[in-house]
């Protein structure tokens, strides 16, 4: 499975940005798809995840600001980000798993990441 992210860039404080993720290859068994991020000097953290069953989870720090959308027929995942803050600056990664249960630590496939920079 190959994961490719796109859509990163530089945006001003309070602005919006949409990231996209596309999975290709042997995607039939994929259940979980998720967005993570890693800021310089910090550990990678989960942003949110969704399953093919329609359940979507968000970390508290993005609730109400970020929205995850998935098109299972196209194996794509979107992260719509609004009200961005400088602390949202990070490399954003898309990940996927064929696991039955979506857990933050059991992703099997990862993209290379796309950089998001929020300027103050």
N, C-alpha and C positions, 0 to 999 in steps of 0.2 A: 504494500500500500504506500502510495506517495502522497504527501500532504504539501500543499503550496499555499502560502498566505500572500495577500496583497492588500494595498490600500493605506499603508502607513504614510506618515508625513509629519509636517510641522503645522500646528494649529495654535491659535491664541487661547489664553485662559478664557473659559466659558464657551468655547467653540464646540463644534461637532465633527465627528469623523466616522467613517464606516469601514471596517475591515472585512475582507472576504477570505474564505478558506475553501479550497477544492481538494477533494480526495479522489484518487484514481488508482487503478489496479484492481486487486481482489477486494472489492468493497462490500460484497454481498453480506458478509458476516458482521459488519460494523454495527455496533449498537450505540456506544457513547461517542459524542464529540464534544470538545471542550475548548475553551480559551484560557490560556495562562499568560502571565506576564512576569518579567524580571527586570527590575530596576538596577542600575549600577550599584554594586556593593551590597545588594540584597539577594535573598533567596527567591527562587521562582515561587510564585503563588498562583493559586487558582482564581480565575475571574468568574467563571460560570460554566455549567455543563448541561447537556441535554441528551436524552435518550430517544431511541426510535419509538418508544411508547408515549412520547409527548411530554415527559416530565422535564422541567427546566429548573435549574438551581443557580442562584446567584450568591456570591459572597456579599456580606453586608455593605462593604465599602463601595459597591457599585449599584446597589438596589435603587431603582428609580432614575438612574442615569444611563445605564447600559441595557441594551436589549439583544438577546441572542435569538436568531432565527435559523431554522434548518429546513433545507429542501432535500429530503431523503431520496427522492427520485433522481436528483442530480448530484447527490453526495456533496452538497455545499453547505457551509456554515457562515453566517454573517454576524458581525458584532457591531451594532449601532451604538455609538458613544456620543453622549451629549453632556453639556455642563462640565466639560473637561477641566481638570485642575492640573497645575504643574506637577503635583505628586502622582499623576497618572502617567507621567513620562516613563517609558519602559520599552523593552522589546516584547512584543506580543506574539505568542505562539499558539498555533492550533494543534490539537492532538486528538487522537481517536483510539478507540478500544473495541474489541469484540466481546469484552466481558459481559456477562449477564447483568451484573450490578455495576453501576457507574460509581467508581470511587476515585478520589483525587489522586491516588498513588498507583493506579493500575493502567495507565495509558500505554498502549503498545506502539503507537506511531506518532511521530512528531514532525512538524514542519521546521523550516530554517528560521522562521520568525520575520516579523516586519516591525520596523521602528516607529514608535509614536513619540513625538516630542511636543509638549505643551509649554508654550512660552508665556511668561508672566508680563 
